[in-house]
């Protein structure tokens, strides 16, 4: 079809919030002539970003009619409302597609409209003033030129993260603009690394923009640049794309990345790499038709439906945690105390200082440890300043907020005190008793315990209602999840304050009932316990460890064991066994590994895990070993997880399966395209086999 022909066929989404495209004609500086300035705006503020559904595509199409039909227009410029350019396809609408024909129509329609920008009668300019993702970045790629604001916080092609491919030109235009290697980075590597985003300066350096301007006068400077290009017919210099073996090597690198991140379990990155490979030689018609076919296949896949479910959990449920008290009950926090100055405590101190920007004081029983903790925080702030993440003045202000003391008297005026000491009940009870003796009556007392009872921890205090679990995951700066644990007597103002602090820390918080190991560690403990039992009964370590490759998890159980440490894993297993002796297994072989002081099961050779021969010698196998296949291992362990989740829901540990999935996504790194854990169990039929019912209705995280 000719790029200027009006598309005839377009699907529709019920209830679509249409992103309108307002057209105004402006006189360019320098006497360059008249430009059509198109502004995408759905009528809401930045909290409801512009997206592309069929109605929004029609609005852009109509705007291009007006722009190209106006006499004397020398350029068309496309921009967005304040802070938002466009964040891509309307995912909620896309998941309502019920046939492949509808999905193909959506892909073709997006291509038809966007091509009018890339193949029109005058040069087109994308003025990327704010967040640009997915189709929002693709529409910019179709334009002849691009400017970007230095203040853009997020630019990405996140489709592979959600089980899709960039299907409106991204896989064809990006490699032909930047080269295959950079395209693989943006489309596959960044997406599979928890949807890594680019900021404005990074995108410009990569070559995604031809010019970058400061936010304060971005539109003015961009239009002046447009005028220079149009009036002077400036030839914008772009790096030459290598179409030789480097292209194929980049695609091969992408396949290695996809294998490492998904173990072949997710189709989307491989389809994207096929399309990038095709872009080396394909015409636009051929490449865009291949995108239409891939997009149609994936839009009707289980992975995409699970990906949308995950996206909805993170974008909606995480912002309105189930069971959280009214935020009006939260007390202000003007000073934070941290009991402990070890690595975990120091990481917390850094986060509180950065996000809350209030005084943070650490205590410990050893001055040397205190000094190390304070020095760690200040050194990390200096690193941020060196990278330009904070100004030098702000860095100095933040460093001045951090201090340490041997005496808990410094907590007298604190509003929130959190302990991060040794994971033993009597130690934590003693710490809280000492803190309660000096803090004011409304100070929140929080614990970072990963498995101990908050109720028991608070039981000897005069005011147990102000004690709450505040469980971070390691590393604190990276892992988004916070389990906020309500003990038997925790009151609503304490809970509300904890959730308010979590929001300020930019963490995803879920409300959890006080129960052994809470959510993530309870499930990981059951997982590790079942795998350990299977190995102790005679299945080889490598067979058991590789059984989970079909799930595409971030790491296998024995690799995870090395990360958390055998001693921590053993302690968690013993705690859970004490609470639920019939279900949680304590491995005698793991105990031997801990006694021997080994850091894990594996030694790493050339970046690959190999069973440490010294560890192998420690393992004892029964006289009549039971050797299971990888398939049998997977089914047995998934069955155990299904049982545990049903019990957790029956016990009221969390409100719904959605909270367990959100916890596994944000606390254990389970892939978005899995939907967390319960969609996997439902999809494989494990839920019904073990518990006689699904966790989620059909259509929630799966095809209807």
Beta strands, then each sheet from edge to edge (+ up, - down):
strand 1: 20-27
strand 2: 34-41
strand 3: 73-80
strand 4: 84-86
strand 5: 123-128
strand 6: 131-133
strand 7: 145-149
strand 8: 155-156
strand 9: 211-213
strand 10: 335-339
strand 11: 359-363
strand 12: 402-405
strand 13: 416-419
strand 14: 444-447
strand 15: 467-472
strand 16: 481-486
strand 17: 508-513
strand 18: 602-605
strand 19: 608-611
sheet 1: 1+ 2- 3- 5- 7- 9-
sheet 2: 4+ 6+ 8+
sheet 3: 12+ 11+ 10+ 13+ 14+ 15+ 16- 17-
sheet 4: 18+ 19-
end
